[in-house]
Amino acid sequence: MNKKIYTVIVGTGSFVPTRVIANDFFLNAEFYDPATNKKFETPNAEIIRKFFEITNIEERRYANDDQVTSDLATLAARDAIETSGIDPETFDFILVAHNFGDMINGLVQPENCPALANRVKTKLGINNPAVLTNDVISGCPGWTTAMIIADAYIKSGIFKRGLVIGADVLSRVADPYDRDKMIFSDGAGAAIVEGIESEVPVGILSHSCRSDNDHNMLNMGDSVNQNIPKSNKYLKMLGSKVYVYALSNVPGVVKDSLDKANLHLDDISKVLIHQANEKMDEAILSRVFKLYGKHEYDKNIMPMTIQHFGNSSTATVPTLLDLVLKDKMEDHQISKGDNIILTSVGAGMTINSIVYKMHE
């Protein structure tokens, strides 16, 4: 049997901000109805209760005031470097997936120049000028998109090893007067990948992607508070439409990735899905199982962090992977030889699903 090049993960890391924002934090917020642009008459306690029932988010994490996205990305990268023991000077590339650059606390204009990958390289103290630095902007699926790009880099034979990071600080781009602000959070996750030759398929086995031309479900728009200048743009989301889109399309993309790997759902140990909304993720998983004629599913196949971490966009999947691999998620383990799915859906609209086999 001929050997082929496969992309494997040799180290993971994450950074979960220490600033905990519980739901009660929003009891004194001014929430406006997006339909009328007027303050809700409903008490905030009731708004928060309904929000929790829909999302199961109890709390989320915010970056410290002096931290920006590239700081969080660097901390996650250092964790991955420490885990792997790899010299960062040997990286051939650094990919940083994010959506809003470095958001400075108190400002609404992001900093994207220089690219966050360049900033992370500098903050890590990497001096090797041959390291390719590149940012990936792809909504919440940014990290999975970057992993697909990294796989292509490595399988080209030109690159051997790289660092793939997902990081976002959504707390500073969310409209402070919109209920959706309670969904969003901050964080970073990272993986070090490298190419190995193997006769047996390992690492990234396959991937499937989908994109649709609907830019209104998630975009940048005006505040629901009309007193806020129109020059200030915030992350806006049509939650019900995103929900329907995800349920309608993510299951098919996941199955397609499994078909490409010649695997069945029964071969999968864990499904690591973007932490957007627990009820939505459960509905997506249920539909994946139904595609295989199964009307019930084991919730243990899908670890969740959203209850305590909220939705940190590009950071959710790599953070979840790191926590499970390091036995920091109770009742969840991933072992050598396990097949797992890494999948995400978000702005674009974009969906990715990766089938990954843990190597020995």
C-alpha positions, 0 to 999 in steps of 0.5 A: 500500500502506498503512503499518503500525506495526511494532516494531523493535529500534534498539539492544541491550546485554548484561552478562556477569559477569566472575566465571567459575565452571568445572566444577571449582569443584564438585569439593568441593561436597556434592551430595545425591540428591533421591530419598533426600535423602542424599549421593551416593556417586558421586564429584563428578568423575563427577557433573560429567563426566556433567553436562557430557555432558548439558548441554555446560556447561563454565563459567558466570558469577556476579555479584560479591558486591556486585551484584544483578539490577537492577545487571546489568540497568542495565549491559546497558541502558547498553550498549544506550543507548550502542549506539543513541545514544538519549537515555533520557529519551525512553523511554516505558516500561521493561520488566524481565523477571526471576524473583526480584527483587534477590537480595542475596548471602547472603540467600534472600529476594528484594527485589521492592519497588520493582519492578526497572524502577523501580530500573533507571530510577533507576540510569540517572538517568532523570528523566522521570516519564512513563516507564511502569515494569513488571516481567514475571515469566514464567520463562525466557521473560520477555524474549520475553514482555516483547518481545511486551508491548512490541510491543502497547504500540507498536502501540497507538499510545500509546507510541513507544519503550521499553527491554526488559531480561531479567536474573536472578541464578540462582546465589543461588536455586539449591539449593547441595546440588542438582546442578542448581545447576551449570546456573544462572548470572547475566546480563542482556541489553537491547533498545531498541525503537521503532515505525516506519511501513512499507509492508513488514513489518519488525521483529516480524512475528509471535509465538506463545505457549503456556502449560500448567498444570504448576507442578511442573516448575520451582518453589520448594521445599525443599533436598535437604539436610534440615538446611536450614530449610524456610523457605529455598526454592530453585529446583527443576527436574524436568529430565527432564520439562522436557526432554520438555515442551520437545521435545513443544511448542516445535517446534509453537509455532515453526512456528505463529509462522512460519505467522502470518508467512507464512514457511517455515523456509527463510526463517530465517537464525538461530534464537536459542533459550533457552540451557537445555541444548545437547543439548535445544536441538539436539533441539528444532531437529531436531524443528522441521526435521522439521516441514518434512520435513527430517531434517538441520539446519545447526547454524550456524543456532543459535548457542550460548553455554551452554558458557561462560555457563550458563543465565541464564534471562531473560537468555539470548536478549537476550544472545545477540542482542546478541553476534551483532549485534555480531559477538562470536560466531565464525561467526555474523552477522545482516544487514539483511533477515534473518528470525530466530526468538527463542524460549524455554521455561521455568517456567509452563510457558510457551513463546514464539516471535517471528519478527523481520525485521531492518530496513534 
